[in-house]
């Protein structure tokens, strides 16, 4: 195998593992919204300004879109569209977070964290949404350049490796999410 072919295979494996992470994150985010419907509806109201009667249906629609994208990322024929949908969802979060911060409403719970506590909106939340949107676009670009290339191997071992890598990245993501949701300790207070 020549050097170019080796690099291509490595990139395909890396993109497949990132797609696995994105899929797992989207699925968990959707399930989180469906399980904590009141919090999701409140976040939609706070971030978008939608009326209360529309907030829950909007949150449910976002959860449905996240589930569709999560499933589509595992299917080579749907991967491009699913990755674009994921990028659109995360870009929407970015825009609404940016609007909230610009309007001085950084004290709202964006609902974009699995933690029950939240820190005021700021650079971390916006950077996270922007990087996730970029991830969606990178996966879509990869699927457009080499359709089906992400499915480099359909063996059980390859699927397990892809799933484990995605789960590992998700664990790191969740850890960072949890750390960033903590409030700083006040002087003289023990945790």
Residue pairs with C-beta under 8 A, 6 or more apart in sequence:
1 9
8 149
9 152
11 142
12 142
12 146
12 149
12 150
12 152
13 152
15 138
15 139
15 142
15 149
15 150
16 150
16 151
16 152
16 162
17 161
17 162
17 165
17 166
17 169
18 135
18 138
18 139
18 166
18 169
19 73
19 74
19 79
19 83
19 139
19 150
19 166
20 73
20 74
20 162
20 163
20 165
20 166
20 167
20 169
21 165
21 166
21 169
21 170
21 173
22 69
22 70
22 73
22 83
22 86
22 132
22 135
22 136
22 139
22 166
23 69
23 70
23 71
23 73
23 74
23 166
24 70
24 166
24 167
24 170
25 132
25 170
25 173
26 66
26 67
26 69
26 70
26 73
26 86
26 89
27 66
27 67
27 70
28 114
28 170
29 63
29 66
30 62
30 63
30 64
30 66
30 67
30 70
31 63
32 40
32 114
33 40
33 59
33 60
33 62
33 63
33 66
33 111
34 40
34 60
34 63
37 56
37 59
37 60
39 109
39 111
40 56
40 59
40 62
40 63
40 111
41 52
41 55
41 56
41 58
41 59
42 55
42 109
42 111
43 59
43 108
43 109
43 110
43 111
43 112
44 50
44 55
44 56
44 58
44 59
44 62
44 111
45 51
45 52
45 55
46 100
46 105
46 108
46 109
46 110
47 96
47 97
47 99
47 100
47 108
47 110
47 111
48 55
48 58
48 96
50 58
62 89
65 85
65 89
66 86
66 89
68 82
68 85
69 82
69 83
69 85
69 86
69 89
70 82
71 78
71 82
72 78
72 79
72 81
72 82
72 83
72 85
73 79
73 82
73 83
73 86
73 139
75 82
76 143
76 147
76 148
76 150
76 151
77 148
79 139
79 140
79 143
79 147
79 150
80 140
80 143
80 144
80 147
83 136
83 137
83 139
83 140
83 143
84 136
84 137
84 140
85 136
86 132
86 135
86 136
86 139
87 133
87 134
87 135
87 136
87 137
87 140
88 136
89 136
90 129
90 130
90 132
90 133
90 135
90 136
91 129
91 133
91 136
93 110
93 112
93 129
93 132
93 133
94 126
94 129
94 130
94 133
96 110
97 110
97 112
97 121
97 125
97 126
97 129
98 126
100 106
100 108
100 110
100 121
101 121
101 122
101 126
105 121
106 120
106 121
106 122
107 120
107 121
108 121
109 118
110 118
110 121
110 125
112 125
112 128
112 129
113 177
113 180
113 181
114 174
114 177
114 178
115 177
115 178
115 181
117 181
117 182
117 183
118 181
119 180
119 181
119 182
119 183
124 180
139 150
142 149
142 150
143 149
143 150
152 158
185 191
